[in-house]
């Protein structure tokens, strides 16, 4: 996988997506209703060092569909936009807690305590993203996850 920087402030997820108020659920819903440009998808994939095919699968689309949206200058549907914005919020939080995207990506692939399921396994639904954010909140407060 290609490396896109070492987590400098300029390349941080938070700095790249600062125009979205992802710390506020209401703001996420309002932005999602309008739909997002496919560029947000591509920017997120690059920022979090995730292959486009995998990220597209997480929001229940194919990479080809997103490519077609881009070519036609079409906005993503609200349901996919909301999921994408929740992922932005998750990765912003993860980068803050772990210090960089590489460490957070490593954590996402580690099974939960006494489980075979990883946090990454839950990211295919907006509710799953919410659960992982809750786990990060616990971790941030010093509880084992």
C-alpha positions in Angstrom: 0.0 0.0 0.0 1.3 3.5 -0.8 2.2 5.8 2.0 0.8 9.3 1.8 2.7 11.1 4.5 3.7 10.5 8.0 0.7 12.1 9.7 1.9 15.7 9.6 -0.8 18.3 10.5 -1.1 19.2 6.8 -1.9 15.7 5.8 -4.0 14.8 8.9 -7.6 13.6 8.3 -8.9 16.4 10.5 -7.1 19.1 8.4 -8.2 17.6 5.1 -11.9 17.4 6.1 -12.2 20.5 8.3 -15.0 21.9 6.2 -17.3 19.1 7.6 -18.3 19.4 11.2 -18.0 15.7 11.9 -18.1 16.1 15.6 -21.8 17.0 15.4 -24.4 14.4 14.3 -26.8 17.0 13.1 -24.2 18.6 10.9 -23.3 15.2 9.4 -27.0 14.5 8.6 -27.4 18.0 7.0 -24.3 17.6 4.9 -25.3 14.1 3.9 -28.7 15.1 2.7 -27.1 17.4 0.2 -24.9 14.5 -1.0 -21.1 14.5 -1.3 -19.0 14.8 -4.3 -17.1 11.6 -5.1 -13.9 13.7 -4.5 -14.5 13.3 -0.8 -14.4 9.5 -1.2 -11.1 9.7 -3.0 -9.6 12.1 -0.6 -10.6 9.9 2.3 -9.2 6.8 0.7 -5.9 8.6 0.3 -5.9 10.2 3.7 -6.6 6.9 5.6 -4.4 4.8 3.3 -7.2 2.4 2.3 -7.6 1.0 -1.2 -10.6 2.5 -2.9 -12.2 -0.9 -3.5 -12.2 -1.6 0.3 -13.5 1.8 1.2 -16.2 1.6 -1.5 -17.3 -1.8 0.0 -17.6 -0.3 3.4 -20.1 2.2 2.2 -21.9 -0.5 0.1 -20.9 0.7 -3.3 -18.5 -0.5 -5.9 -15.4 1.5 -6.8 -16.7 1.4 -10.4 -20.0 3.1 -9.3 -18.1 5.8 -7.5 -15.9 6.3 -10.6 -19.1 6.6 -12.7 -20.5 9.2 -10.3 -17.2 11.2 -10.7 -17.3 11.0 -14.5 -20.9 12.2 -14.6 -20.3 14.8 -11.9 -23.0 13.2 -9.8 -23.3 13.5 -6.0 -23.3 10.5 -3.8 -26.7 9.5 -2.4 -27.4 10.8 1.1 -27.2 7.3 2.7 -23.7 6.8 1.3 -22.7 10.4 2.1 -23.7 9.9 5.7 -21.8 6.7 6.0 -18.7 8.4 4.4 -18.9 11.3 6.8 -19.2 9.0 9.8 -16.1 7.3 8.6 -14.3 10.6 8.3 -15.4 11.3 12.0 -14.1 7.9 13.0 -10.7 8.3 11.3 -10.3 11.8 12.7 -10.9 10.5 16.2 -8.7 7.4 15.7 -5.8 9.6 14.3 -6.1 11.9 17.3 -6.1 9.0 19.9 -3.4 6.9 18.2 -1.3 9.8 16.9 -1.3 8.7 13.3 -3.3 6.8 10.7 -0.9 3.9 10.5 -1.3 3.1 14.2 -5.1 3.5 14.0 -5.3 1.2 11.0 -3.3 -1.4 12.9 -5.8 -1.2 15.8 -8.7 -1.5 13.4 -7.4 -4.9 12.4 -6.9 -6.3 15.9 -9.7 -8.4 17.4 -11.7 -7.0 20.2 -11.0 -8.4 23.7 -12.1 -12.1 23.8 -13.6 -11.9 20.2 -12.6 -12.9 16.7 -14.3 -9.8 15.3 -12.2 -6.7 14.6 -13.3 -3.1 14.6 -12.8 -3.0 10.8 -15.5 -5.8 10.5 -18.1 -3.4 11.9 -17.5 -0.5 9.6 -19.9 -1.7 6.8 -22.9 0.0 8.5 -23.3 3.5 10.0 -24.4 1.8 13.2 -21.2 -0.2 13.2 -19.2 3.0 12.8 -21.0 4.4 15.8 -20.1 1.3 17.9 -16.4 1.7 17.0 -16.5 5.4 17.9 -18.0 4.4 21.3 -15.1 1.9 21.8 -12.6 4.7 20.9 -14.3 6.9 23.5 -13.8 4.2 26.1 -10.2 3.8 25.1 -9.7 7.5 25.3 -11.0 7.5 28.8 -8.6 4.7 29.8 -10.9 1.6 29.6 -9.6 -1.5 27.9 -11.3 -2.3 24.7 
